[in-house]
Amino acid sequence: MDKKQLLRKLPKMDELLNEEIVKLEAGTTMKEIVMESLREAVDNYRNLILKGKIEDFTKEGILKSFRIIIEQKKQPNLKNVINATGVIIHTNLGRSILSDGALKNVIDAAHNYSNLEYDLEKGTRGSRYSHVEELIKRITGAEASLVVNNNAAAVVLVLNTLCSGKEAIVSRGQLVEIGGSFRIPEVMEFSGVNLVEVGTTNKTHLKDYENALSENTGAFLKVHTSNFKIIGFSEEVSLEELVKLSVKSRIPVVEDIGSGTLVDFSKYGFEYEPTVQESIDKGVDVVTFSGDKMLGGPQAGIIVGKKKYIDKMKENQLTRALRIDKMTLAALEGTLKYYLDESEAIKNIPTLHMILASEDEQKRRALILKEKLENKNLNFKFTVEGDYSMVGGGSMPGQKIPTYVIKAESSSVSPEQVDKKFRKRRVPIIVRLAHNQVIMDLRTMLDRDFDVLVDAFTEF
Ligand SMILES: *Cc1c(COP(=O)(O)O)cnc(C)c1O
């Protein structure tokens, strides 16, 4: 057929809309998307005809192309990925994944009306913050608490409430940048607080803080240098000393502890990471931390400390702008409940479980996955080897966790090709590349990811 004949043969929209497969699709998908996909399918064929690339076609061919186009359009932009990187709290991949308990609470809160701001005892308006406050107080030992959008918001709120228009004294060794957009000096400026830097990059002494004190001082700020380490000739003032100075000078100590673990990981053979309970116990006035780092919950900023300061924050107009949403609150309550019993927390909260799961466990899982892959007789050679995972998310920067990985090699496919194809899948797989190999860490992969991964390798 010549081009003209072929073009004339292209089906009309009405005709296509009457096809069974299109009608079926239109029953569940928005009409706009169905029409757009049909038009694109026909346009693709028109272009092929005009370029002389096809000599004939069938309506079935167009309908098949329509199906592919519409499936792509229906995929969400924010999609599940498989994290095979071995970085547990991967900020680019959404940090912590939620526990079953947290997830159930989110679904309930999202799908139903709730007593979010309603006092069921009194039948009057209530506070959204009340739902987790008792729980947080019990777990951390603090007098009061408040939860906001994230830890950055928590720091802004604390500084703005306690020392707007005044000075906050910070050690030069703690003027950190976290994740590119959170920089202590800028956050302070934004909060309306004047930064007074004391000490040097590697050493700060108590007398540096004492010398900087004035009638304008609003707070001592301590920031956990969570994503790097200064080693060698270095020194910071201890919390105890800072609290002593704070009591003497009647100036509050605020600590941005960053990851905010509620579990003492040194018990499990890890490097010591400061716990929230310890800071409260040592008398720090206000502590802030993230909900989705080592706590293993949703994105949130948690503020704990003395009631007189937290009460002031609750009255700050900024709180309204930084407030936590109901689904997050539901997830946070579901996560925190596990912490009433540490063994439950470790068993149920994926982030904690991933950090603490044994090397042997990863080896066992790696061998299961390897067998599944080898059963498919693929073009790849798979090996199981020892390697290291990382906590990530600016937590435990120096800590390498022994793990097991699967390495894939092929003489016909390059690691870069695997990486690229894996990223373009409906459920993308994020791997590590090194030494001409594709490396997949078992520690951050879930058992339910195994079959998806096997399918992905069969696509080459
Ligand atoms: C991660 C981190 C923050 C930022 O917390 P977000 O929850 O990401 O807003 C602030 N300070 C420190 C020390 C951190 O580690």
The ligand as an SDF file (V2000), in Angstrom:
LIG
                    3D

 15 15  0  0  0  0  0  0  0  0999 V2000
   19.2740   15.3500   59.7690 C   0  0  0  0  0  0  0  0  0  0  0  0
   19.6140   16.4850   60.6340 C   0  0  0  0  0  0  0  0  0  0  0  0
   18.8560   17.6790   60.5850 C   0  0  0  0  0  0  0  0  0  0  0  0
   17.7150   17.8320   59.6140 C   0  0  0  0  0  0  0  0  0  0  0  0
   16.6460   17.0040   59.9890 O   0  0  0  0  0  0  0  0  0  0  0  0
   15.3980   16.8000   58.9960 P   0  0  0  0  0  0  0  0  0  0  0  0
   14.4910   15.8660   59.7620 O   0  0  0  0  0  0  0  0  0  0  0  0
   15.9330   16.2150   57.7480 O   0  0  0  0  0  0  0  0  0  0  0  0
   14.7780   18.1300   58.7930 O   0  0  0  0  0  0  0  0  0  0  0  0
   19.2050   18.6990   61.4180 C   0  0  0  0  0  0  0  0  0  0  0  0
   20.2460   18.5960   62.2740 N   0  0  0  0  0  0  0  0  0  0  0  0
   20.9990   17.4620   62.3660 C   0  0  0  0  0  0  0  0  0  0  0  0
   22.1390   17.4150   63.3280 C   0  0  0  0  0  0  0  0  0  0  0  0
   20.6980   16.3610   61.5510 C   0  0  0  0  0  0  0  0  0  0  0  0
   21.4360   15.2550   61.6280 O   0  0  0  0  0  0  0  0  0  0  0  0
  1  2  1  0
  2  3  1  0
  2 14  2  0
  3  4  1  0
  3 10  2  0
  4  5  1  0
  5  6  1  0
  6  7  2  0
  6  8  1  0
  6  9  1  0
 10 11  1  0
 11 12  2  0
 12 13  1  0
 12 14  1  0
 14 15  1  0
M  END
$$$$
